[in-house]
Amino acid sequence: MHISHYYQVTYISTMKTLHMVAFILLVVGGVNWGLTALGWNVVNMLLGSWPTVETVVYVLVGLAAVFEAATHRSACKTCESAQTM
């Protein structure tokens, strides 16, 4: 196996993993925002006794949103196919 091919495969695998983690964090954040509007902050309910961990979760959700906004166009198959049209 050629070394540059190995790094390309590793890069693609890493980006797919980051995309999935970011997507999951965005879903968690979105559901939490929706439930907060109804009076339930699930993250606070689960982690309220650990305010530092709760803050870390909010920071991770925010970073996931920035990551997805920055990489979405290149990672999204729908956007990718729309570019070729």
N, C-alpha and C positions, 0 to 999 in steps of 0.2 A: 504494500500500500504506500502510495506516495505521501510524504509528510504534509504537503499543503492540502491534500484531500482529507487527511485525518483532521487537521485544524478546521477545515470547512465543515465537516460533519459535526465536530464538537461544537463549533459556533452555532450551527443550526439547531442542534439539540439543546444547547443552553438557552437560546432565544425562545424556543418552543416552551421550555420549562418556565422561563421568566414570564412569558405571555400567559400561561395557564395560572401561575401563582397570582399575577396581577389581575387576571379575570376573576378569580375566586375572591380576592380581596375586594374588588369592585362590587361584586354581587353582595358580599357580606355588608359592605358599607352602604350600598343602595337599600338593602332590606332594612338595615338599622335606621337609616334616615326615614324611610317610610313608616316604620313602627314608632320612631320618635315623634313623628307628627301625630300619632294616635295616643301618645303618652307613655310608650314603652321604649326605653333605651336598653336594648339587649346587651350591648357591650358593657354598659355600666352595671347592669344586673349581674352579669357573669364575672366581671373583673373590678367591680366597684371597690372592693376591699384592697385592691392592688392598683392604686392610681397611676403608678409609673408604667405598669404593664398596659393599662388602659390607654395611656398616652401613646405608648409605642404602637398599639394597634391602630390608633387614629393616624399616626405618622405613616405607618405602612400603607394604609388605605389611600392616603394622600399621595404618597410616592407611586403607588400602583396607578392612580389616575394620571399622573404626569407621564409615567412610562408608557401607558396605553395611548395617551394623546400624542406622544412623540413618535411611537413606532406603529401605530395602528395601520396607517396606509400601506406600509410594507408587509405587515403580518396578516392583513385581512384578505381573504380570497375574493370576496365580493369587490372590494376596492381595487384589488389587483386586476381583476377581469375588466372592470370599468375603465382602467387606464389604457387597456389595449384596444378599446372600442373607438 
